[in-house]
Amino acid sequence: MFNLSMKPFSKLRKRSNTFRHKLCHRASVITSHFNASAVPVPAKPLHPEPAFTVDHFLERLMESKSSIDSGISSKDSHSTISEGSLTLETIPTQCFKQILSYIPAEEIPALRTVSKYFDQTIQREHASLQKIEVDALHVARAPDNGDVVRVGAQGIKCEMSLRNVNRPLRMVHAQQVSLYRLTIESKDIQYLHRAFPYHVVEMRFIECYFKINSNDLAIMVNHWKLESVEFHNCQWTDYAISEFHKNYIVEDRFFTMNSQLDFICFDFSLIDEKELGFTDKLGCFFTRPILPSSLIFNNCRTCITVKTLFAAVSAYLESLPSRHTHFYMWSFGKIVESRDNILAAFARLSAKPTVQTVSPNGRLEFTFHAGAGCPPLHLVVDLDEPEDDIDYDDEDYTDLYSQGTLDLSTGTVKAAKRLQ
């Protein structure tokens, strides 16, 4: 079989002895590089060749002289082995990937600095390589250069432009991603999706500056299929707001496209009050089988009415016992409703609130209990105008005990205390 394959090459037959010597020398180089034992190669079996392995690749190098001279060509090979040179770059990509599979994921990013071939191959084949699992990943704008971002995680630190930030993050899989003080335009959405092309559990936007409208924001968040999303003291440009009717930075479409969300927070406690375009269509968000554990609108105004409040509490009272959260915390921000309308609507519920707190600044706090096995519901509403004409001394709350007071700044429930 070997002689038949060499018939077309008359010149090679004349140099067969010299070529065998070179072949043995090259095989010994590869054998020593992979720390493999130089054992005699058995005769080529008559049955079909087995699956590709490193050992089988070395056997083929020592068996076939023609494959070395003409170069190894396959659909997974991006380099050839020539007669004058024999380097690591001549290894087929499939063989290279199999070698990297034995290397811990934490050490693979450092191999990119070995050579250009290592960098290109690892970047190209990142989908099939092991990933570094991290709990939290932080991406922040560099203070001295607005076009550069800093990436930090467990054992990962780098600094580069947002356009190229996907390169070091291809080998990372994060559960929580926090973005600090980034300016997000339409082109940056593509960069972020390319940097995190997988399901992210929690995403936090902290003091970010958005140059996109409400529709683009909903599409961006929908890409990651988030379970939790938080916006803390973020700003929107006037241009992005003017693209949407009624000048709202966020509207009902945000919840329509991201119905899987379990924790939602819009917090503007450190900046001026914002106006969100959420209407009574938000009530459809509470018709799903699993209710959101937290819904927080802090220092913002919404367009919802008592109709949404009644639908949300009714859905809670009719829900089945749940164990995925210890309590439900819903704060609907500032709405245009009177205290009497809210109390009259809650009076029609099947279960009355166990705790009812009325603050002089126009805040109403309620606690509901649906029954055994169901976590309590803490509901907070800020009225549009403080009702100064209410005489709070007429109502006696001395016999009521609060089972938990909502703290919007920390998102926790404080210990029980007696209402005075």
C-alpha positions as a Markdown table, in Angstrom:
| # | Residue | x | y | z |
|---|---|---|---|---|
| 1 | Met | 0.0 | 0.0 | 0.0 |
| 2 | Phe | 2.8 | 2.3 | 0.9 |
| 3 | Asn | 4.7 | 1.6 | -2.4 |
| 4 | Leu | 1.6 | 2.2 | -4.4 |
| 5 | Ser | 1.1 | 5.6 | -2.8 |
| 6 | Met | 4.7 | 6.6 | -3.7 |
| 7 | Lys | 4.6 | 5.6 | -7.4 |
| 8 | Pro | 3.7 | 9.1 | -8.7 |
| 9 | Phe | 6.7 | 10.6 | -6.8 |
| 10 | Ser | 9.8 | 9.3 | -8.5 |
| 11 | Lys | 12.1 | 11.9 | -7.0 |
| 12 | Leu | 10.9 | 11.1 | -3.5 |
| 13 | Arg | 11.9 | 7.4 | -4.1 |
| 14 | Lys | 15.4 | 8.4 | -4.8 |
| 15 | Arg | 15.7 | 10.2 | -1.5 |
| 16 | Ser | 13.8 | 7.7 | 0.6 |
| 17 | Asn | 16.7 | 6.9 | 2.9 |
| 18 | Thr | 17.4 | 10.6 | 3.7 |
| 19 | Phe | 13.7 | 11.3 | 4.2 |
| 20 | Arg | 13.3 | 8.4 | 6.6 |
| 21 | His | 16.1 | 9.9 | 8.7 |
| 22 | Lys | 14.3 | 13.3 | 8.7 |
| 23 | Leu | 11.0 | 11.7 | 9.6 |
| 24 | Cys | 12.5 | 9.9 | 12.6 |
| 25 | His | 14.0 | 13.1 | 13.8 |
| 26 | Arg | 10.8 | 15.0 | 13.5 |
| 27 | Ala | 8.8 | 12.3 | 15.2 |
| 28 | Ser | 11.2 | 12.4 | 18.1 |
| 29 | Val | 10.7 | 16.2 | 18.4 |
| 30 | Ile | 6.9 | 15.8 | 18.7 |
| 31 | Thr | 7.2 | 12.9 | 21.0 |
| 32 | Ser | 9.5 | 14.8 | 23.4 |
| 33 | His | 7.2 | 17.9 | 23.2 |
| 34 | Phe | 4.1 | 15.9 | 24.3 |
| 35 | Asn | 6.1 | 13.8 | 26.8 |
| 36 | Ala | 5.1 | 10.6 | 25.0 |
| 37 | Ser | 7.1 | 7.4 | 25.0 |
| 38 | Ala | 8.8 | 6.6 | 21.7 |
| 39 | Val | 7.5 | 3.1 | 21.2 |
| 40 | Pro | 7.6 | 1.2 | 17.9 |
| 41 | Val | 4.6 | 2.0 | 15.8 |
| 42 | Pro | 2.4 | -1.0 | 15.0 |
| 43 | Ala | 1.4 | -1.9 | 11.5 |
| 44 | Lys | -1.6 | -0.1 | 10.1 |
| 45 | Pro | -4.7 | -2.1 | 10.9 |
| 46 | Leu | -7.0 | -3.3 | 8.2 |
| 47 | His | -10.2 | -2.2 | 10.0 |
| 48 | Pro | -11.4 | 1.4 | 9.9 |
| 49 | Glu | -9.4 | 4.0 | 11.8 |
| 50 | Pro | -10.6 | 4.9 | 15.3 |
| 51 | Ala | -11.7 | 8.3 | 16.5 |
| 52 | Phe | -9.2 | 11.1 | 16.4 |
| 53 | Thr | -6.8 | 11.2 | 19.4 |
| 54 | Val | -3.4 | 12.7 | 20.1 |
| 55 | Asp | -1.7 | 9.3 | 20.1 |
| 56 | His | -3.3 | 8.4 | 16.8 |
| 57 | Phe | -2.1 | 11.7 | 15.3 |
| 58 | Leu | 1.5 | 10.9 | 16.4 |
| 59 | Glu | 1.2 | 7.4 | 14.8 |
| 60 | Arg | 0.2 | 8.9 | 11.5 |
| 61 | Leu | 3.2 | 11.3 | 11.5 |
| 62 | Met | 5.5 | 8.3 | 11.8 |
| 63 | Glu | 3.7 | 6.1 | 9.4 |
| 64 | Ser | 3.1 | 8.2 | 6.3 |
| 65 | Lys | 5.9 | 10.2 | 4.7 |
| 66 | Ser | 3.7 | 11.6 | 2.1 |
| 67 | Ser | 1.4 | 13.2 | 4.7 |
| 68 | Ile | 4.4 | 15.2 | 6.0 |
| 69 | Asp | 5.6 | 16.4 | 2.7 |
| 70 | Ser | 2.2 | 17.5 | 1.3 |
| 71 | Gly | 0.8 | 18.7 | 4.7 |
| 72 | Ile | -2.0 | 17.5 | 6.8 |
| 73 | Ser | -5.2 | 18.8 | 5.4 |
| 74 | Ser | -8.6 | 18.4 | 7.1 |
| 75 | Lys | -11.6 | 20.5 | 7.8 |
| 76 | Asp | -10.4 | 21.3 | 11.3 |
| 77 | Ser | -6.7 | 21.9 | 10.3 |
| 78 | His | -5.6 | 25.5 | 9.8 |
| 79 | Ser | -1.9 | 24.9 | 9.3 |
| 80 | Thr | 0.4 | 22.5 | 7.4 |
| 81 | Ile | 3.5 | 20.6 | 8.2 |
| 82 | Ser | 6.2 | 21.3 | 5.7 |
| 83 | Glu | 9.5 | 19.6 | 5.1 |
| 84 | Gly | 11.6 | 22.5 | 6.2 |
| 85 | Ser | 9.9 | 23.4 | 9.5 |
| 86 | Leu | 8.1 | 21.6 | 12.2 |
| 87 | Thr | 6.5 | 23.8 | 14.9 |
| 88 | Leu | 3.6 | 23.7 | 17.3 |
| 89 | Glu | 1.5 | 25.7 | 14.9 |
| 90 | Thr | 1.4 | 22.6 | 12.6 |
| 91 | Ile | -0.8 | 20.7 | 15.0 |
| 92 | Pro | -4.4 | 20.5 | 13.7 |
| 93 | Thr | -7.0 | 22.5 | 15.6 |
| 94 | Gln | -8.9 | 19.4 | 16.7 |
| 95 | Cys | -5.8 | 18.1 | 18.3 |
| 96 | Phe | -5.1 | 21.5 | 19.9 |
| 97 | Lys | -8.6 | 21.7 | 21.4 |
| 98 | Gln | -8.2 | 18.2 | 22.9 |
| 99 | Ile | -5.0 | 19.3 | 24.6 |
| 100 | Leu | -6.7 | 22.4 | 26.0 |
| 101 | Ser | -9.4 | 20.2 | 27.4 |
| 102 | Tyr | -7.0 | 18.9 | 30.0 |
| 103 | Ile | -6.0 | 22.4 | 31.2 |
| 104 | Pro | -8.0 | 24.1 | 34.0 |
| 105 | Ala | -10.2 | 26.9 | 32.8 |
| 106 | Glu | -8.5 | 29.4 | 35.0 |
| 107 | Glu | -5.2 | 28.9 | 33.1 |
| 108 | Ile | -6.5 | 29.0 | 29.5 |
| 109 | Pro | -6.7 | 32.9 | 29.3 |
| 110 | Ala | -3.0 | 33.2 | 30.2 |
| 111 | Leu | -2.1 | 30.9 | 27.2 |
| 112 | Arg | -3.3 | 33.7 | 24.9 |
| 113 | Thr | -0.1 | 35.5 | 25.6 |
| 114 | Val | 2.1 | 32.6 | 24.4 |
| 115 | Ser | 1.8 | 33.5 | 20.7 |
| 116 | Lys | -0.5 | 34.9 | 18.0 |
| 117 | Tyr | -1.5 | 31.4 | 17.1 |
| 118 | Phe | -2.5 | 30.5 | 20.6 |
| 119 | Asp | -4.5 | 33.8 | 20.9 |
| 120 | Gln | -6.4 | 33.3 | 17.6 |
| 121 | Thr | -7.1 | 29.6 | 18.2 |
| 122 | Ile | -8.4 | 30.2 | 21.7 |
| 123 | Gln | -10.6 | 33.1 | 20.6 |
| 124 | Arg | -12.0 | 31.2 | 17.7 |
| 125 | Glu | -12.7 | 28.0 | 19.6 |
| 126 | His | -13.9 | 29.6 | 22.9 |
| 127 | Ala | -17.4 | 28.1 | 22.6 |
| 128 | Ser | -16.0 | 24.5 | 23.0 |
| 129 | Leu | -13.6 | 25.3 | 25.8 |
| 130 | Gln | -14.1 | 25.3 | 29.5 |
| 131 | Lys | -15.4 | 28.5 | 31.1 |
| 132 | Ile | -14.4 | 30.3 | 34.3 |
| 133 | Glu | -17.4 | 30.3 | 36.6 |
| 134 | Val | -17.6 | 33.5 | 38.7 |
| 135 | Asp | -20.4 | 34.7 | 41.0 |
| 136 | Ala | -20.1 | 38.5 | 40.3 |
| 137 | Leu | -18.5 | 40.5 | 37.5 |
| 138 | His | -18.1 | 44.2 | 37.5 |
| 139 | Val | -17.7 | 46.5 | 34.5 |
| 140 | Ala | -16.9 | 50.1 | 35.3 |
| 141 | Arg | -15.9 | 53.2 | 33.3 |
| 142 | Ala | -12.3 | 54.2 | 33.9 |
| 143 | Pro | -12.2 | 57.6 | 35.7 |
| 144 | Asp | -9.5 | 59.0 | 33.5 |
| 145 | Asn | -10.9 | 57.8 | 30.1 |
| 146 | Gly | -14.6 | 57.5 | 29.3 |
| 147 | Asp | -13.9 | 55.2 | 26.4 |
| 148 | Val | -12.2 | 52.6 | 28.5 |
| 149 | Val | -13.8 | 50.2 | 30.9 |
| 150 | Arg | -12.4 | 48.2 | 33.7 |
| 151 | Val | -13.4 | 44.6 | 34.3 |
| 152 | Gly | -13.1 | 42.9 | 37.6 |
| 153 | Ala | -14.0 | 39.5 | 39.0 |
| 154 | Gln | -12.5 | 36.7 | 41.0 |
| 155 | Gly | -8.9 | 36.7 | 39.7 |
| 156 | Ile | -9.8 | 38.7 | 36.6 |
| 157 | Lys | -8.7 | 42.2 | 36.0 |
| 158 | Cys | -8.4 | 44.0 | 32.7 |
| 159 | Glu | -8.9 | 47.4 | 31.1 |
| 160 | Met | -9.9 | 48.1 | 27.5 |
| 161 | Ser | -12.6 | 49.7 | 25.3 |
| 162 | Leu | -16.2 | 48.5 | 25.6 |
| 163 | Arg | -16.0 | 47.4 | 22.0 |
| 164 | Asn | -13.3 | 44.8 | 22.7 |
| 165 | Val | -14.4 | 43.8 | 26.2 |
| 166 | Asn | -15.9 | 40.6 | 24.8 |
| 167 | Arg | -12.4 | 39.2 | 24.1 |
| 168 | Pro | -11.3 | 38.6 | 27.7 |
| 169 | Leu | -14.9 | 37.8 | 28.8 |
| 170 | Arg | -15.3 | 34.9 | 26.3 |
| 171 | Met | -13.8 | 32.5 | 28.7 |
| 172 | Val | -15.9 | 33.7 | 31.7 |
| 173 | His | -19.4 | 32.8 | 32.7 |
| 174 | Ala | -20.9 | 35.1 | 35.4 |
| 175 | Gln | -24.1 | 34.8 | 37.3 |
| 176 | Gln | -24.3 | 38.5 | 38.3 |
| 177 | Val | -23.1 | 41.4 | 36.2 |
| 178 | Ser | -22.9 | 45.0 | 37.5 |
| 179 | Leu | -22.3 | 47.9 | 35.2 |
| 180 | Tyr | -21.0 | 51.1 | 36.8 |
| 181 | Arg | -21.2 | 54.6 | 35.2 |
| 182 | Leu | -21.3 | 53.4 | 31.6 |
| 183 | Thr | -22.7 | 55.4 | 28.8 |
| 184 | Ile | -24.9 | 53.1 | 26.8 |
| 185 | Glu | -25.8 | 53.9 | 23.2 |
| 186 | Ser | -27.4 | 51.8 | 20.5 |
| 187 | Lys | -24.0 | 50.4 | 19.3 |
| 188 | Asp | -23.0 | 49.5 | 22.9 |
| 189 | Ile | -26.0 | 47.1 | 23.1 |
| 190 | Gln | -24.3 | 44.9 | 20.6 |
| 191 | Tyr | -21.0 | 45.1 | 22.5 |
| 192 | Leu | -22.7 | 44.0 | 25.7 |
| 193 | His | -24.6 | 41.2 | 24.1 |
| 194 | Arg | -21.4 | 40.0 | 22.5 |
| 195 | Ala | -19.6 | 40.1 | 25.8 |
| 196 | Phe | -22.4 | 38.2 | 27.6 |
| 197 | Pro | -23.9 | 35.8 | 25.0 |
| 198 | Tyr | -25.5 | 33.6 | 27.6 |
| 199 | His | -28.2 | 33.6 | 30.3 |
| 200 | Val | -27.4 | 36.1 | 33.1 |
| 201 | Val | -29.3 | 35.7 | 36.4 |
| 202 | Glu | -28.9 | 39.2 | 37.7 |
| 203 | Met | -27.9 | 42.5 | 36.0 |
| 204 | Arg | -27.4 | 45.8 | 37.8 |
| 205 | Phe | -27.1 | 49.2 | 36.2 |
| 206 | Ile | -25.6 | 51.7 | 38.6 |
| 207 | Glu | -25.4 | 55.4 | 37.7 |
| 208 | Cys | -25.4 | 54.6 | 34.0 |
| 209 | Tyr | -26.2 | 57.1 | 31.3 |
| 210 | Phe | -28.6 | 55.8 | 28.7 |
| 211 | Lys | -28.8 | 57.2 | 25.2 |
| 212 | Ile | -31.4 | 54.7 | 24.1 |
| 213 | Asn | -35.2 | 54.8 | 24.3 |
| 214 | Ser | -37.5 | 52.6 | 26.3 |
| 215 | Asn | -38.0 | 50.1 | 23.4 |
| 216 | Asp | -34.2 | 49.5 | 23.0 |
| 217 | Leu | -33.9 | 49.1 | 26.8 |
| 218 | Ala | -36.5 | 46.4 | 26.8 |
| 219 | Ile | -34.9 | 44.5 | 23.9 |
| 220 | Met | -31.4 | 44.8 | 25.6 |
| 221 | Val | -32.7 | 43.3 | 28.9 |
| 222 | Asn | -34.7 | 40.6 | 27.1 |
| 223 | His | -31.5 | 39.2 | 25.4 |
| 224 | Trp | -30.2 | 37.9 | 28.8 |
| 225 | Lys | -33.5 | 36.4 | 30.1 |
| 226 | Leu | -32.8 | 38.0 | 33.4 |
| 227 | Glu | -34.4 | 37.0 | 36.7 |
| 228 | Ser | -33.3 | 40.2 | 38.4 |
| 229 | Val | -32.7 | 43.7 | 37.1 |
| 230 | Glu | -31.8 | 46.9 | 39.0 |
| 231 | Phe | -31.5 | 50.5 | 37.9 |
| 232 | His | -29.9 | 52.7 | 40.6 |
| 233 | Asn | -29.7 | 56.5 | 40.0 |
| 234 | Cys | -29.5 | 56.1 | 36.2 |
| 235 | Gln | -30.0 | 59.0 | 33.8 |
| 236 | Trp | -31.6 | 59.2 | 30.3 |
| 237 | Thr | -30.7 | 61.8 | 27.7 |
| 238 | Asp | -33.5 | 64.2 | 26.5 |
| 239 | Tyr | -33.0 | 62.9 | 23.0 |
| 240 | Ala | -33.8 | 59.3 | 24.0 |
| 241 | Ile | -36.8 | 60.4 | 26.0 |
| 242 | Ser | -38.2 | 62.6 | 23.2 |
| 243 | Glu | -38.2 | 59.6 | 20.8 |
| 244 | Phe | -40.9 | 58.0 | 22.9 |
| 245 | His | -44.4 | 59.5 | 23.3 |
| 246 | Lys | -45.3 | 61.2 | 26.6 |
| 247 | Asn | -41.6 | 61.6 | 27.4 |
| 248 | Tyr | -41.3 | 58.5 | 29.5 |
| 249 | Ile | -38.0 | 56.8 | 30.0 |
| 250 | Val | -39.6 | 53.4 | 30.6 |
| 251 | Glu | -43.0 | 52.1 | 29.6 |
| 252 | Asp | -45.2 | 49.0 | 29.9 |
| 253 | Arg | -43.3 | 47.3 | 27.0 |
| 254 | Phe | -40.5 | 46.7 | 29.4 |
| 255 | Phe | -42.6 | 44.3 | 31.5 |
| 256 | Thr | -44.3 | 42.8 | 28.4 |
| 257 | Met | -41.0 | 41.6 | 26.9 |
| 258 | Asn | -39.5 | 40.6 | 30.3 |
| 259 | Ser | -42.3 | 38.7 | 32.0 |
| 260 | Gln | -39.8 | 36.3 | 33.6 |
| 261 | Leu | -38.4 | 38.9 | 35.9 |
| 262 | Asp | -38.6 | 38.1 | 39.6 |
| 263 | Phe | -36.8 | 41.1 | 41.1 |
| 264 | Ile | -37.3 | 44.6 | 39.6 |
| 265 | Cys | -35.9 | 47.8 | 41.1 |
| 266 | Phe | -36.0 | 51.4 | 39.7 |
| 267 | Asp | -34.2 | 53.4 | 42.4 |
| 268 | Phe | -33.7 | 57.2 | 42.0 |
| 269 | Ser | -33.1 | 58.0 | 45.6 |
| 270 | Leu | -29.9 | 60.1 | 45.0 |
| 271 | Ile | -31.1 | 62.1 | 42.1 |
| 272 | Asp | -34.2 | 64.1 | 41.1 |
| 273 | Glu | -37.6 | 62.3 | 40.9 |
| 274 | Lys | -38.2 | 60.5 | 37.6 |
| 275 | Glu | -41.4 | 59.8 | 35.8 |
| 276 | Leu | -42.0 | 56.2 | 34.6 |
| 277 | Gly | -44.6 | 55.4 | 31.9 |
| 278 | Phe | -46.1 | 52.4 | 33.7 |
| 279 | Thr | -49.9 | 52.3 | 33.4 |
| 280 | Asp | -52.6 | 49.9 | 34.5 |
| 281 | Lys | -51.3 | 47.5 | 31.9 |
| 282 | Leu | -48.8 | 46.6 | 34.6 |
| 283 | Gly | -51.6 | 44.5 | 36.2 |
| 284 | Cys | -51.1 | 41.8 | 33.6 |
| 285 | Phe | -47.6 | 41.3 | 35.1 |
| 286 | Phe | -49.3 | 39.8 | 38.2 |
| 287 | Thr | -51.4 | 37.3 | 36.3 |
| 288 | Arg | -48.5 | 34.8 | 35.8 |
| 289 | Pro | -48.3 | 31.6 | 37.9 |
| 290 | Ile | -45.3 | 32.8 | 39.9 |
| 291 | Leu | -45.6 | 36.3 | 41.3 |
| 292 | Pro | -42.5 | 38.6 | 41.4 |
| 293 | Ser | -40.9 | 38.6 | 44.8 |
| 294 | Ser | -39.8 | 42.3 | 44.6 |
| 295 | Leu | -41.1 | 45.2 | 42.7 |
| 296 | Ile | -39.6 | 48.5 | 43.8 |
| 297 | Phe | -40.2 | 52.0 | 42.4 |
| 298 | Asn | -38.3 | 54.5 | 44.6 |
| 299 | Asn | -38.5 | 58.3 | 44.2 |
| 300 | Cys | -40.3 | 58.0 | 40.9 |
| 301 | Arg | -43.8 | 58.7 | 39.6 |
| 302 | Thr | -46.0 | 56.2 | 37.7 |
| 303 | Cys | -49.3 | 56.4 | 35.9 |
| 304 | Ile | -50.9 | 53.4 | 37.6 |
| 305 | Thr | -54.2 | 53.8 | 39.5 |
| 306 | Val | -55.9 | 51.9 | 42.3 |
| 307 | Lys | -57.0 | 49.4 | 39.7 |
| 308 | Thr | -53.5 | 48.0 | 39.4 |
| 309 | Leu | -53.1 | 47.9 | 43.2 |
| 310 | Phe | -56.4 | 45.9 | 43.6 |
| 311 | Ala | -55.4 | 43.5 | 40.8 |
| 312 | Ala | -51.9 | 42.9 | 42.3 |
| 313 | Val | -53.2 | 42.2 | 45.9 |
| 314 | Ser | -56.1 | 40.0 | 44.5 |
| 315 | Ala | -53.5 | 37.9 | 42.6 |
| 316 | Tyr | -51.5 | 37.5 | 45.8 |
| 317 | Leu | -54.5 | 36.4 | 47.8 |
| 318 | Glu | -55.5 | 33.9 | 45.2 |
| 319 | Ser | -51.9 | 32.5 | 44.7 |
| 320 | Leu | -50.8 | 29.1 | 45.8 |
| 321 | Pro | -48.4 | 28.7 | 48.7 |
| 322 | Ser | -44.8 | 29.5 | 47.5 |
| 323 | Arg | -41.4 | 28.7 | 48.9 |
| 324 | His | -39.3 | 30.6 | 46.4 |
| 325 | Thr | -39.3 | 33.7 | 48.6 |
| 326 | His | -39.7 | 34.6 | 52.3 |
| 327 | Phe | -41.8 | 37.7 | 51.6 |
| 328 | Tyr | -43.2 | 39.7 | 48.8 |
| 329 | Met | -42.1 | 43.4 | 48.6 |
| 330 | Trp | -44.0 | 45.6 | 46.2 |
| 331 | Ser | -43.5 | 49.4 | 46.2 |
| 332 | Phe | -45.4 | 51.2 | 43.4 |
| 333 | Gly | -43.9 | 54.6 | 43.8 |
| 334 | Lys | -45.9 | 57.8 | 43.7 |
| 335 | Ile | -49.4 | 57.5 | 42.1 |
| 336 | Val | -52.2 | 59.9 | 41.4 |
| 337 | Glu | -54.8 | 58.5 | 43.8 |
| 338 | Ser | -56.4 | 59.5 | 47.0 |
| 339 | Arg | -56.1 | 57.7 | 50.3 |
| 340 | Asp | -59.8 | 57.1 | 50.5 |
| 341 | Asn | -60.0 | 55.4 | 47.1 |
| 342 | Ile | -57.2 | 53.0 | 48.0 |
| 343 | Leu | -58.7 | 52.1 | 51.4 |
| 344 | Ala | -62.1 | 51.6 | 49.8 |
| 345 | Ala | -60.7 | 49.3 | 47.1 |
| 346 | Phe | -58.8 | 47.2 | 49.8 |
| 347 | Ala | -62.0 | 47.0 | 51.8 |
| 348 | Arg | -63.5 | 44.9 | 49.0 |
| 349 | Leu | -60.7 | 42.3 | 49.2 |
| 350 | Ser | -61.4 | 38.8 | 50.6 |
| 351 | Ala | -58.7 | 39.4 | 53.3 |
| 352 | Lys | -58.1 | 42.7 | 55.0 |
| 353 | Pro | -54.5 | 44.0 | 55.6 |
| 354 | Thr | -53.2 | 43.0 | 59.0 |
| 355 | Val | -51.1 | 46.1 | 59.3 |
| 356 | Gln | -51.9 | 49.5 | 57.9 |
| 357 | Thr | -49.6 | 52.5 | 58.3 |
| 358 | Val | -50.3 | 56.1 | 57.2 |
| 359 | Ser | -47.4 | 58.5 | 57.2 |
| 360 | Pro | -47.7 | 62.3 | 57.3 |
| 361 | Asn | -45.7 | 62.5 | 54.0 |
| 362 | Gly | -48.4 | 60.7 | 52.1 |
| 363 | Arg | -47.0 | 57.1 | 52.2 |
| 364 | Leu | -49.3 | 54.1 | 52.8 |
| 365 | Glu | -47.9 | 50.8 | 54.0 |
| 366 | Phe | -49.9 | 47.6 | 54.1 |
| 367 | Thr | -49.1 | 44.0 | 55.1 |
| 368 | Phe | -51.3 | 41.1 | 53.8 |
| 369 | His | -51.3 | 37.5 | 54.8 |
| 370 | Ala | -52.9 | 35.1 | 52.2 |
| 371 | Gly | -52.8 | 32.1 | 54.6 |
| 372 | Ala | -50.6 | 29.4 | 55.9 |
| 373 | Gly | -47.6 | 28.5 | 53.8 |
| 374 | Cys | -47.8 | 31.7 | 51.8 |
| 375 | Pro | -45.2 | 34.5 | 52.4 |
| 376 | Pro | -46.6 | 37.8 | 53.6 |
| 377 | Leu | -47.0 | 40.8 | 51.2 |
| 378 | His | -45.6 | 44.2 | 52.1 |
| 379 | Leu | -47.1 | 46.9 | 49.9 |
| 380 | Val | -46.0 | 50.5 | 49.8 |
| 381 | Val | -47.7 | 53.4 | 47.9 |
| 382 | Asp | -46.7 | 57.1 | 47.9 |
| 383 | Leu | -49.6 | 59.5 | 47.3 |
| 384 | Asp | -49.1 | 62.3 | 44.8 |
| 385 | Glu | -50.0 | 65.0 | 47.3 |
| 386 | Pro | -49.8 | 64.7 | 51.1 |
| 387 | Glu | -53.2 | 64.8 | 52.6 |
| 388 | Asp | -52.8 | 67.4 | 55.3 |
| 389 | Asp | -56.5 | 67.4 | 56.2 |
| 390 | Ile | -56.3 | 63.9 | 57.6 |
| 391 | Asp | -56.5 | 63.8 | 61.4 |
| 392 | Tyr | -54.2 | 60.9 | 62.3 |
| 393 | Asp | -55.2 | 61.2 | 66.0 |
| 394 | Asp | -58.7 | 59.9 | 65.3 |
| 395 | Glu | -57.4 | 56.4 | 64.5 |
| 396 | Asp | -56.0 | 54.2 | 67.2 |
| 397 | Tyr | -53.2 | 51.8 | 66.2 |
| 398 | Thr | -51.9 | 51.0 | 69.7 |
| 399 | Asp | -53.1 | 47.4 | 69.5 |
| 400 | Leu | -51.5 | 46.8 | 66.1 |
| 401 | Tyr | -48.1 | 45.2 | 65.8 |
| 402 | Ser | -46.0 | 45.4 | 62.6 |
| 403 | Gln | -44.5 | 42.1 | 61.5 |
| 404 | Gly | -42.0 | 43.9 | 59.4 |
| 405 | Thr | -41.3 | 47.4 | 58.2 |
| 406 | Leu | -40.1 | 47.9 | 54.6 |
| 407 | Asp | -36.7 | 49.5 | 54.2 |
| 408 | Leu | -36.4 | 50.6 | 50.5 |
| 409 | Ser | -32.7 | 51.7 | 50.9 |
| 410 | Thr | -31.5 | 48.2 | 51.7 |
| 411 | Gly | -34.3 | 46.1 | 50.4 |
| 412 | Thr | -34.8 | 44.3 | 53.7 |
| 413 | Val | -37.5 | 44.0 | 56.3 |
| 414 | Lys | -36.6 | 45.3 | 59.7 |
| 415 | Ala | -37.5 | 43.7 | 62.9 |
| 416 | Ala | -41.0 | 44.0 | 64.3 |
| 417 | Lys | -41.8 | 47.0 | 66.4 |
| 418 | Arg | -44.9 | 48.5 | 68.1 |
| 419 | Leu | -46.7 | 51.2 | 66.2 |
| 420 | Gln | -47.2 | 54.3 | 68.2 |
